[in-house]
Amino acid sequence: MTEHLALAQYAVNAVAARISLPAHVSREDLLSCAQVALVEVARRFDAGAGATFATYALPRLQGAVLDELRSGDWASRSVRAAARRSDAAADALAARLGRPPTRAELAAELDVSPTELSALQVDVHRAVMVSIDATTGDDGGTFDVPATGDSPERAMVKRERARHLHEAMAALPDRLGEVVERSFFGDESLTDIAVDLGVTLSRVSQMRARALVLLHAAMSEAWEERPVVAAGGVRARTQQAGYVAQVLQRTGERARPVASRALYPPPPRTPAAVRRAFGQPA
């Protein structure tokens, strides 16, 4: 056992390489567990079986470490498995729809009711643990005094950016604004929007893509003072130039304050970022 004591540390490292250890789990505790298991493995080892001690012991030590992790997990294995299926389904739907799925869509994809999906998410959230000895989280925020909101400066910049984005959406030409509003904020599928507008699904998808291009150009110009070169033919360039000029006129500002550039990154370009700009869940 003394000769092979390093196997305990190797078993802990092997398990940690395969899974992401929770923040509240101590490697020292896992090492102690593996060392205790090493004693039992040494007692059961039969040299006459033909296998070396390291070959015999290592998988058993890793199993002991995994059992220790499972014993400290508040969520059952079935809950963890269901959570993995839910995450995989959400990723697949997001890739297919081009936006985060709604709760109803995710429940339909998993073939469960929205109530069952909510119960699963509650079970997973209850299993999240943090160490009471930790002073800071992964994002650098303190656990002792959690942030209750934005600073006055950030709140002001957030309101101004939201105002710019509202004006930019209101100035969208044709029915592009309606498509963006219903797609990103109304949680309506592109198929339903296409049927309601009397156009094809492909056309609605093109309208949404064009609206995002125009919004990005307007926000870059009005918020970052960074012009975006228009792509496409003369008509597309003329449309973008006229739209950006209209947005600048509506906002009444050429660019955001210099101090705000250090507080916030470039304007939102994704559906989730557009939602956050309006103070809605991503």
N, C-alpha and C positions, 0 to 999 in steps of 0.2 A: 504493500500500500504506500509506503514512504517513497519507494522508487517511482511509482506512477502517480504521485500527488498532482503533478502538472496536468493530468487528464481532466481533473475537475475544472480548472480554469479554461481548458480547451473546450469542454462541453458547454460552458456558459457562453463563451465567445461564438461557438457554432450556432447556438440557439438565437443569440442576439443578432447574428448576421442574417438569419432566415426571417425573423419577425421584427417589428418595431416595438421595442420595449416601452411600456408606459412610463411617464415621467416619475410616477410615484414608486416604481419598482427599484430596489437597490441591488446593484450587481453583487455587493458583498453578501447580501442575504442569499442570493442565488448560488454564490460560490460555497457558502456554508452548507446549503442543501446538497450540492453536488459532492462535497467532501464527506458528508454523512452517508450519502448513497454509496460512495466509494468503499466505505467500510463493509457495508452489506454485500456489495458486489464481490469484494475480496473473499468474504466468507463462503460465497456460493461457487466461486471459480473452481473448475475441475481441469487441472493441467493435462490430464490424460485424454481430454476430448479432442485435442489436436489444434485448438485455436490459441492464439497468443492472448495474454491478459488484456492488452490494449484493444484488440479487435473485439473481445468479449465485453469489455467494460464500457467503451465509449457510447454505443447506442443506448445502454441502460442509464448512463449518467445523463445523457440528453433527455431521455424520457422522464427522469426524476425532476429535472429543471422545468420541463414543460408541465408536469403535474403540479409543481409548486406555483407556477404562473396561473394555471387554471383554478387552483384552490383560492387564489386571491382575487379572481375576477368575479365581480358582482353579477355579470351577465352570464347566462348559461351558454353552452356551445350552440344550442339551437338558435338563440337570439343573435349570436355573433354570425352564424351562417346566414340567417335571414337578413342581417344588416349588410353583409357582403353582396347578397343577391340584389338588395335594394340599390346599393351604390352602383353595381354593374348595370342594372336596368336604367337608372337615372342617366348614367354616362351614355348609354346606347340611344336613349330617347333624345338627349341633348344633341348628339351628333346627327340624328335623323331629322329632327325638327328645326335645328339651327337656333334653338333657344332653350332655356331651362324648362323642363316639363312641369306642368301643374300637378298638384296633389292627386287630382282625379285621373290624369293621364298616367301617372306613375302607378297608381293603384290598379288601373286597368291592365297595364303592362305586366304587373306581378300577379294578376288574376286574384286580387284580394279586394275587400271593401275598403273605402277610405277610413272607416273606423278602425279596422285591423291594422292599416298602415300607420295610423296615428299612435296606436298602442305599441307597435314595434319601435317607433322612433322614441317614444317615452321611455321604454325599457332600455334602449341604447344610451340615452342621455343620462339615465339614472346610474349607469355603470361608469360614467366618466369620473375619475378621481384626480385630485391634485395633492401634492405634499403640503402639509401645514408648515413644514420647515422651510419651504421655498420662499425666497424673497421676491423673485421676479419670474414672470412667465416667459414663454418662448418669444413673445413679441416685445419683451423688455418692460412690459407694464407690471406694476407691483400688485401682489395679491392682498397686501395689507390695506391699501387705500385705492380701491378700484376707481377708474375714471368714470365720472357720472355724466359726462357730455363734452362737447367741443369747447375749446377756449373761445372767448369773444372774437378773436381775430379769425379763427377757423370758421366759426359760425357765420361771420359776415361774408367771408369769401365763398362759403358754400351757398349762401342765399344769392349772391351776385351771379355765381356760375349757374345756379338753377334758373335765375331770371333770364340769362342769356340763352339757355337751352330752351326755355319756354318760348321766347321770342323767335328762336330759330325754327322750332317746330311749327309755330303759327304761320311762319312765312313760307313754308314748303309749298311748292306749286302743285296744281292739279289736285289729285286725290292722294298724294304721297303722305301728307300729314295724317289722313284718316287711317291709312294702312299701318303707319308706325304706331299710332295711338292704340289701335285695336289689337295689333300683333304683340306689342311689348307691354302694354298697360291693361289691356282688356282680356289677356290670356285667351284670345281667339286663335284658332288654327288658320293657316293660310287657305286651307280648303274652304272653310266657312266664309272667309272674307271674299274669296274669289266668287263663290256662288252669289253672295249678297251684292257684289259690284257688277256681276254679269260678265266677268272676264275669266280667262283660263288661270289655272294654278301657276303656270310658268310666268304669266304676265304679272301676277301679284308678287311673286318672288323677285322679279326684275324691278318692280316698283319699290319694294322694300330695300333692295340693295342700292338703288339709285338714291333713295331718301337718306340712307346712312352715309353715302358718299357726300351728299350735299351738306348734311349736318356736320360731318367732320370738317369739311372745308370752311363752313361758317364759324364753327367754334374755334378752329385754329386761327382764323383771321381776327375774330372779335375778342377771343380770350387769350391767345398766345402772341398775337401780332406776328403770325407766321403764315404767309400766304401758301396755299396749296395749288399746285399746277393742275389744271383740269385735264382729264384724260378724255379721249374720244374725238369726235369730229367738231365741226364749227358749231353745230347746234348745241352739243353738250357743253362746250366751253362758254358759249353765249348764255346758256341757261344758268350755269354755275356763277358766272360773273354778275349777272343781274340779281340772282338770289342772294349772294354774299353782300352785295351793295344794299339790298333791301334790309337784310338782317342788321347790318351796321347802322342803318338809319333808324331802325326800330329800337335798338339797344341804346343809341345815343352816345356810344363810347367807341373809340377806335381800338382800344386795347384795355385789358385789365391792369390794375395797379402793379407796379414792379414788385412791391413787397409780397403780393399774393403768389408770385411765381415760385417763391421758395416754400410756400405752404402746401401747394397742391401740384400733382403731376399733370401731364397733358390732358386735354378734354376726353371724355368717354368715347370709346369707339365700339364697345360691345353692348349687347342688350343688358347684361348685368350692371355695367357701369352707368348706362342710361337710367336704369331704375334707381341706383344709389344716388345719382344726382338729384332725383326728385324726392329723396328721402324714403323710398319704398324698398322692401326686401328684394335682394338680388335673386 
